[in-house]
Amino acid sequence: MDATNYHHFERARAVAPLMEVRDLRVSYGRIRAVDGISLDIEPGRIVSLVGSNGAGKTTTLMALSGLLPLSSGTVRFAGEDITRLAPEARVGRGIAHVPERRRVFAGMSVRENLVLGGYCRNDKAEIEQDIETLTGLFPILGKRMGQAAGTLSGGEQQMLAIARGLMSRPSLLVMDEPTMGLAPQMIDLILDTVQEIRNRGTTVLLVEQNAVEAIRLSDHVYVMRLGRIVHEDSGSAIDPERVKAFYMGNEA
């Protein structure tokens, strides 16, 4: 579907979207980084934003997590208007953000990072249970609990960043470039983990540098170019080769 009829497209849905974004605009001074995008994220799915560098993907994720102010537009989550909610309030509503380049707390231990991920919770026994569950998902973290996060490998830090995000028990996990800078074997492991997270019931909004892999993983894909969504389709129907034409503005 091309950009000219995007806003007139309605997909048949069995359930209401978990997140509804309408006419989202974000600016850095006079520069419009995100220019009026609309998208729906249905529960229990992996939804990807793909596009070239500078397309506005990271800005979109940060705006949806409340980390950047909107110039205009609305964001609804689980039926509630959260457009003006602070980031910590969005975490409490069920949105967790795993940022680009991991950004773990390097001087704190793996365990302390995980506990901090559950800062909005007060159910200590269940926090401990979740830490144990997450060491099942990421066994290496169970062996590194007392180790400073900054001494972990890049792949281990990414696992920790994901696990820390899951500690808030989110309904929606927002992931920005989770495989950036990782070795091929670790990339495969992280992408398999993204699928496992979805299979366990958490909806995922993903920005991933490898568009082919993102499309393969995703139930639905939005293609961004210069701050706009120029194409969307189900992951199984979208053509990765054609996506390159959308990146360059050569779409048919």
C-alpha positions as CSV (number, residue, x, y, z in Angstrom):
1,M,0.0,0.0,0.0
2,D,1.5,3.3,-1.0
3,A,1.6,6.6,0.9
4,T,-1.2,8.2,-1.1
5,N,-3.9,5.9,0.2
6,Y,-2.3,4.9,3.6
7,H,-4.7,7.0,5.7
8,H,-7.7,5.5,4.0
9,F,-6.6,1.9,4.7
10,E,-8.5,0.0,7.4
11,R,-7.5,-3.6,8.3
12,A,-10.2,-5.9,9.6
13,R,-9.4,-6.6,13.3
14,A,-10.6,-9.3,15.6
15,V,-9.5,-7.2,18.6
16,A,-8.9,-3.6,19.3
17,P,-5.3,-2.2,19.0
18,L,-3.2,-2.2,22.1
19,M,-1.7,1.1,20.9
20,E,-3.2,3.6,18.5
21,V,-1.1,6.4,17.1
22,R,-2.7,9.2,15.1
23,D,-1.1,12.0,13.2
24,L,2.1,12.0,15.3
25,R,4.5,14.8,14.7
26,V,7.9,15.4,16.4
27,S,10.3,18.2,15.7
28,Y,13.8,19.2,16.7
29,G,13.6,22.9,16.5
30,R,12.7,23.7,12.9
31,I,13.4,20.1,11.7
32,R,10.4,17.9,11.5
33,A,11.7,14.4,12.4
34,V,8.3,12.6,12.4
35,D,5.7,14.1,10.1
36,G,2.2,13.0,10.7
37,I,2.4,9.2,11.1
38,S,-0.4,6.9,12.1
39,L,-0.1,3.3,13.1
40,D,-1.8,0.6,15.1
41,I,-0.1,-2.1,17.3
42,E,-2.3,-5.1,17.9
43,P,-1.9,-7.2,21.0
44,G,0.2,-10.3,20.9
45,R,2.1,-9.3,17.7
46,I,5.5,-8.2,16.6
47,V,5.3,-4.9,14.7
48,S,8.4,-3.4,13.1
49,L,9.3,0.0,11.8
50,V,11.9,-0.2,9.1
51,G,13.7,2.4,7.1
52,S,17.1,4.0,6.3
53,N,19.1,6.0,8.9
54,G,17.4,9.3,9.6
55,A,13.9,8.0,8.7
56,G,12.6,8.9,12.1
57,K,12.3,5.4,13.6
58,T,14.1,6.0,16.9
59,T,12.4,9.4,17.3
60,T,9.1,7.6,17.0
61,L,9.9,5.1,19.6
62,M,11.1,7.7,22.0
63,A,7.9,9.8,21.5
64,L,5.7,6.8,22.1
65,S,7.6,6.0,25.3
66,G,7.2,9.7,26.5
67,L,10.9,10.4,26.2
68,L,10.4,13.2,23.6
69,P,7.5,15.7,23.5
70,L,5.1,15.7,20.6
71,S,4.5,18.6,18.3
72,S,1.0,17.2,17.7
73,G,-0.9,14.0,17.5
74,T,-2.4,11.5,19.9
75,V,-1.3,8.2,21.4
76,R,-3.8,5.8,23.0
77,F,-2.8,2.7,24.9
78,A,-5.2,0.0,26.1
79,G,-8.0,2.5,25.4
80,E,-6.5,5.3,27.4
81,D,-5.2,8.6,26.0
82,I,-1.6,8.7,27.2
83,T,-0.4,11.5,24.9
84,R,0.7,13.7,27.8
85,L,1.8,11.1,30.3
86,A,5.3,11.1,31.7
87,P,7.6,8.2,30.8
88,E,7.4,6.7,34.3
89,A,3.6,6.8,34.1
90,R,3.8,5.0,30.8
91,V,5.9,2.3,32.4
92,G,3.3,1.9,35.0
93,R,0.6,1.5,32.3
94,G,2.6,-1.3,30.7
95,I,5.1,0.2,28.2
96,A,8.8,-0.7,28.6
97,H,11.5,0.8,26.4
98,V,14.8,-1.1,25.6
99,P,16.9,1.7,24.2
100,E,19.4,1.8,21.4
101,R,23.0,0.8,22.5
102,R,21.6,-1.0,25.6
103,R,22.5,1.7,28.2
104,V,22.7,-0.6,31.1
105,F,23.9,0.9,34.4
106,A,27.5,-0.1,34.1
107,G,28.6,0.3,37.7
108,M,25.7,-1.6,39.1
109,S,25.5,-5.4,39.2
110,V,23.4,-7.5,36.9
111,R,21.0,-8.1,39.8
112,E,20.8,-4.5,40.7
113,N,20.0,-3.6,37.0
114,L,17.2,-6.2,37.1
115,V,15.7,-5.0,40.4
116,L,15.8,-1.4,39.1
117,G,13.8,-2.5,36.1
118,G,11.0,-3.3,38.5
119,Y,11.1,0.0,40.3
120,C,7.4,0.7,39.7
121,R,6.5,-2.5,41.5
122,N,6.2,-3.3,45.2
123,D,5.6,-7.0,45.0
124,K,9.0,-8.2,46.3
125,A,8.3,-11.9,46.2
126,E,7.1,-11.7,42.6
127,I,10.1,-9.6,41.6
128,E,12.3,-12.4,42.8
129,Q,10.2,-14.9,40.9
130,D,10.5,-12.8,37.7
131,I,14.3,-12.6,38.1
132,E,14.4,-16.4,38.3
133,T,12.2,-16.6,35.2
134,L,14.4,-14.3,33.3
135,T,17.5,-16.2,34.1
136,G,15.7,-19.1,32.4
137,L,15.3,-17.0,29.3
138,F,18.8,-15.7,29.6
139,P,20.9,-18.4,31.5
140,I,24.1,-16.5,31.2
141,L,22.6,-13.7,33.4
142,G,22.1,-16.2,36.2
143,K,25.8,-16.8,36.2
144,R,26.6,-13.1,36.2
145,M,24.3,-11.8,39.0
146,G,27.0,-10.2,41.1
147,Q,29.1,-8.9,38.2
148,A,29.1,-5.3,37.2
149,A,27.0,-4.8,34.1
150,G,29.7,-2.7,32.4
151,T,32.0,-5.8,32.4
152,L,29.6,-7.9,30.3
153,S,30.1,-8.5,26.6
154,G,27.9,-6.5,24.2
155,G,25.6,-9.4,23.7
156,E,25.3,-10.1,27.4
157,Q,24.5,-6.4,28.0
158,Q,21.8,-6.6,25.4
159,M,20.3,-9.6,27.2
160,L,20.4,-7.6,30.4
161,A,18.7,-4.5,28.8
162,I,15.9,-6.7,27.5
163,A,15.5,-8.5,30.8
164,R,15.5,-5.2,32.7
165,G,12.7,-4.0,30.4
166,L,10.7,-7.2,31.1
167,M,11.0,-6.7,34.8
168,S,8.2,-4.1,34.7
169,R,5.9,-6.8,33.3
170,P,5.0,-4.7,30.2
171,S,2.2,-5.4,27.8
172,L,4.3,-3.6,25.2
173,L,8.0,-3.9,24.9
174,V,9.6,-1.2,22.7
175,M,12.9,-2.4,21.3
176,D,15.4,-0.1,19.5
177,E,18.1,-1.8,17.4
178,P,18.6,-4.8,19.7
179,T,21.2,-6.4,17.5
180,M,23.4,-3.3,16.8
181,G,27.1,-4.1,17.0
182,L,26.6,-7.8,17.9
183,A,28.3,-10.8,16.4
184,P,26.2,-12.9,14.0
185,Q,25.7,-15.8,16.4
186,M,24.5,-13.3,19.1
187,I,22.2,-11.6,16.6
188,D,20.4,-14.9,15.9
189,L,20.0,-15.5,19.6
190,I,18.6,-12.0,20.3
191,L,16.1,-12.2,17.4
192,D,15.0,-15.7,18.6
193,T,14.5,-14.1,22.0
194,V,12.3,-11.4,20.5
195,Q,10.0,-14.2,19.1
196,E,10.0,-16.0,22.4
197,I,9.0,-12.8,24.2
198,R,6.0,-12.5,21.8
199,N,5.2,-16.2,22.3
200,R,5.0,-15.6,26.0
201,G,2.4,-12.9,25.5
202,T,4.2,-9.6,25.3
203,T,3.5,-7.4,22.3
204,V,6.7,-6.1,20.7
205,L,7.3,-2.8,18.7
206,L,10.7,-3.3,17.0
207,V,13.2,-1.1,15.2
208,E,15.9,-3.3,13.7
209,Q,18.8,-2.4,11.4
210,N,18.5,-5.7,9.5
211,A,15.2,-5.0,7.6
212,V,15.1,-8.6,6.1
213,E,15.3,-10.1,9.6
214,A,12.8,-7.6,11.0
215,I,10.3,-8.4,8.2
216,R,10.8,-12.2,8.7
217,L,10.0,-11.8,12.4
218,S,7.1,-9.4,12.2
219,D,3.4,-9.8,11.9
220,H,3.1,-6.3,10.5
221,V,5.7,-3.9,9.1
222,Y,5.6,-0.1,8.6
223,V,8.2,1.4,6.3
224,M,9.4,4.9,7.2
225,R,11.1,7.5,5.0
226,L,11.9,11.1,5.9
227,G,9.6,11.0,8.9
228,R,6.6,9.5,7.1
229,I,5.1,6.0,6.7
230,V,5.3,5.3,3.0
231,H,4.2,1.6,3.0
232,E,2.8,-1.0,5.3
233,D,1.8,-4.7,5.0
234,S,1.9,-7.9,6.9
235,G,5.3,-9.4,7.4
236,S,4.4,-12.4,5.3
237,A,3.2,-10.3,2.4
238,I,5.8,-7.6,2.2
239,D,8.7,-7.9,-0.2
240,P,12.1,-7.1,1.4
241,E,13.6,-6.2,-2.0
242,R,10.8,-3.7,-2.7
243,V,11.4,-2.1,0.6
244,K,14.7,-0.8,-0.7
245,A,12.8,1.2,-3.3
246,F,10.7,2.8,-0.6
247,Y,13.9,3.7,1.3
248,M,15.2,5.6,-1.8
249,G,11.8,7.1,-2.7
250,N,11.6,5.0,-5.9
251,E,8.5,3.1,-5.0
252,A,6.1,2.2,-7.8
